[in-house]
Amino acid sequence: MPYGIFVNLQQGFMHEKLRLLTLISRGAILLICLHTLFLSMLTQGQSTSGVISGGVTDPQDASVPGAKITIINPDTGQRRQLLTDDNGNYRANSLPAGRYEARAEREGFSAEVRTGITLTVAEEVVVNFKLKVQPFEAEVTVSDEGIHNESGSSALSGLVDSKTIRDLPLNGRDMAQLIL
């Protein structure tokens, strides 16, 4: 066998070997990707938390943005506070399973509380609030200090200080004219 043919055969085998290794490595990468995808799908199903979400509206069913939502687990004392978005919606993710209370409040509205909310694993509970407009309250205080009425006498009296006396228009500034 001539040397040139041997070199060509050897190069052909090397080329085939390289192609086979490339094919195997691509297959291994694909297998790793599929394995990772499969494991991530399995772990999504094993969530140990839930979601409480909902919306806040006023009596005319208009959304109430910026309302403060407080979610409390009375068993553990865990508290989560959040604000509603521009559409009046809120979402509290990753809450452990258990019993909850939810409170919605906003300035100008009466607060509303919901109790007895039970959240289980991988569940989403929707809790909507309809806040009532809080009546306007104003307090006016009237004081009678400084006004002294004497009901027993019809006489007028008062105290005149020296500045007031000096400012009186007197002809010649004679103090005797003040005695009258």
Buried (B, 14 or more C-beta within 10 A) or exposed (E): EEEEEEEEEEEEEEEEEEEEEEEEEEEEEEEEEEEEEEEEEEEEEEEEEBBBBBBBBBEEEEBBBEBBBBBBBEEEEEEBEBEBBEEBBBEBEEBBBBBBBBBBBBEEBEBBEBEEBEBEEBBEBEBEBBBEEEEEEEEEEEEEEEEEEEEEEEEEEEEEEEEEEEEEEEEEEEEEEEEE
